[in-house]
Amino acid sequence: MKKIKSIIFTFVLIFNSNLALSAEKIDLLKVDWSFNGLFGTFDRGSLQRGYQVYTEVCASCHSMKHLSYRNLAQEGGPEFSLEEAKAIAASFIVVDGPDEYGEMFERPGKLSDKFVNPYLNDNEAKSANGGAYPPDMSVLVKARGGGANYLYSVLNGYEEPPANIELDDGVYYNKYMYGNKIKMANPLDDGIVEYNDGTEATIDQMSKDVVTFLTWSAEPHLETRHRIGFKVIVYLIILSILVYFSMKRIWSRIEPKV
Amino acid sequence: MSDHEYTPSSKFGKWFNDRLPLLTLGKHLTDYPTPKNLNYWWTFGGILTFCLITQIITGLVLAMHYIAHADLAFASVEHIMRDVNYGWLLRYVHANGASMFFLAVYIHIFRSLFYGSYKSPREIIWILGIIIYVLMMAAAFMGYVLPWGQMSFWGATVITNLFSAIPFVGESVVTWLWGGYSVDNPTLTRFFALHYLIPFLILGLVVLHIWALHVPGNNNPIGIDLQKPSKDTVPFHPYIVVKDLFALLLFMIVFAFFVFYSPNILGHADNYIEADPLVTPTHIVPEWYLLPFYAILRSVPDKLMGVIAMFAAIGVLAVLPWLDTSKIRSAVFRPLYRQFYWILVLDVLILGYVGAMPAEGLYLLVARVATAYYFAHFLIILPLLGKKERTLPLPLSLTEPVLGGSVAMSAAKHKSQKNNL
C-alpha cells in the first residue's frame, strides 16, 4: 500500500512540474468580481456603464446578436427602466420588411429587436478589419478560457512589443493575447467615454465595467442561478440529514450500524 | 423469483393481478432479498437510474426548444439559455448531468472490478452493463455535437474520421456517416435523431440489467454466495431504498454544486464559439469522460491500429469474466489483486490526464506506457494472477465466524495489516 502511495505521489510530482513547464503563459490579471462566489451579483452601475462602453466603443465592430434591447430592462441585468430601454432601442435604425409593396424599409428599433449588427454580414466584418472577424460578444466571456479575467487582462495588456518581435501593419502586441498578436488596436483610452454617473472613465474602470457587462450578456440568469442554487443545496443538506436519521432508525431494527 | 404465489388483498387488485401481474412484480421488487453488508459503493446503481431519468426528462424539454440545423442550432441553444423559462437550468442540468452520469458509471464499474461482481453467475449482467456504457458514450458524443460549437464540430470531425481507417471502404463509410462530404447539416440532424433514440435503448437495457441482477441477486463486499432470503439479507424496501436515497441526496448535492456554481467548468470554452469549418481549434479534446480512450487512440502511431486499440480497450472489458481466472470474487480476499486493482485505477487516471494534453514528447511516452499497462492488466496479469495468487480464507456466511473471529473482525484485521504494510 505504501509503495502504491509513493508511486502515486511521484506521478503527481512529475505531472505538476510538467504542467508548470507547459504553462509558460503569463498569469492573467485577477479581479475580485462582484459576480463571483455563492452569492455573487452584478453591480448595476457597472453593468449600465459597461453597456455604455460596449455601445460607444466595442459595438462599432463587435456584434451581440443573441441579445435584444428588452434584455437591458430585464431583472438581473443592467435594469434600465423600460422607458430608458425603449429610448435606447429607438436610437438604432432597424431594417424591417418587406412591407405590403415588397420593399424593405427602415424604422427605429423596438424592445423586441435583437441588437443591431455593425456589419451587414461576416464577410463585410472581416474585410473591414484586415481579415480578422471581430467575434460576436454575446457569450464571449464563456468562449475564452480564463473568462472575465482573460478579457480584462487583454484590455489591459497592450504594450510596446519586445525588440525581437516584428509586427505587420494592423497587428498589435498584447501581453495576454494567445500568441501575443492581436488585430484589434487598443480600444480604450482614458476618457474615451463620458460616464453619465460621473465615474471617472479610466482604462481600468472601463475595462472592469465592460467585462462585467459581457459576463452578464453571456450569463443573463447568473443572479437567479446563484439564488436558486443556494436554496437547492441547503434544502438537499437538510433533507439528507433527515434521511440519514431515518436510515439509522430503520436499520437499527436489525443492525446496530449501517 | 419465488414469489409467484403472491395474492393481492383487495378484490380489484386480485382481478388486475390475475390479468397483468404488476402487483406481483412490485411485491418482488420490495421484498427482493439484498445482502445486508452492501456498502455505499453499491448505491451507484440507484444513482445511475436517477441520472438516466434526469437526462431523459431534461432532454425531452430541451428537444422542444432546440433546432437541429447547422445555421440555427447554436442560436437555439442561446435562445434556451436566455428566453426559455428556466431553460438555463434545464440545459445546465442536462450538460452536467452527462458528466455526473459518467462519474457514477465509472464508480459503478470500478466497484464491480474491485468486488468481482462480473464473475459467474453474473456475466450477463456485466456484459449488458458494458453495452449500456458503450451506448452512453455514443449518446454523450452525439449530444456534445448538438450545440454546434467549435468543439462539437471538430470533435465530430475527428471521431467520425476514425472510421476512414477501415481498409478499402473507410472513405465511403465516413461519407455515409456524414451524409455528405464533410460534417454538415445532415450529420447534425442524424446525430440529433440518434441522440434522442439511444437513451431509450439504454432504458430497455437497464431493465434487462436489473432483471439479470434479480436472478442471482446482488454480489456483496465479501463476495461469497449467500442464502436468500436468510439472516444475511434484508428486504430491498425499506432497508436498501432508504440507504440508496441517502446516497443519492449526497450525490445530488455535488451535482447541484456543478449546475449552480460552476456549470461550465467541465465543458470546453471553445464550444461557446459557433462552429466554423474554416477555423480549426488549437487543441481538439473530447469531454473528460472519454479522455482515457482518446489517449489510447493517439498513443498508437498507426491510425487503423489506434482505432482498433481504442475499441479493444472497451472490448476487453466485455470478455473480462473469462480473463479473470480467479474463483474468488472480492478483492478483500485477494491481497495481490488488490494492489494491481489500484495500479489500474491510477493507470486509467493517467490515461485520462495525458488524453487532455498534446500528443507529443513526454506525454506521448507516458500514454504509450499506460496503454500497454492497461492491456497487460487484463490480458496478462489477470489470467496469471488467478492461478498464482494465494488468497485469504473465505468466511462461510456474513454472520458465521471464520477462523475464530467474525467477518467484521477479520475484515478489520485485513485493514490494520494493510495500513501497517
Interface residues (C-beta under 8 A of the other chain):
Chain A: M1 K2 K3 I4 I7 I8 F11 F15 N18 S22 L38 K65 H66 L67 N71 P135 D136 S138 V139 K142 A143 R144 G145 G147 Y178 A218 P220 H221 R225 H226 I228 G229 F230 V232 I233 L236 I237 L239 S240 V243 Y244 S246 M247 I250 W251 I254 E255 V258
Chain B: K36 A75 E78 H79 M81 R82 W88 L89 Y92 V234 P238 Y239 V242 K243 L245 F246 L249 L250 M252 I253 A256 F257 V259 F260 Y261 P263 N264 A269 D270 Y272 I273 E274 T282 Q339 W342 I343 L346 I350 Y353 M357 L362 Y363 K418 N419 L421
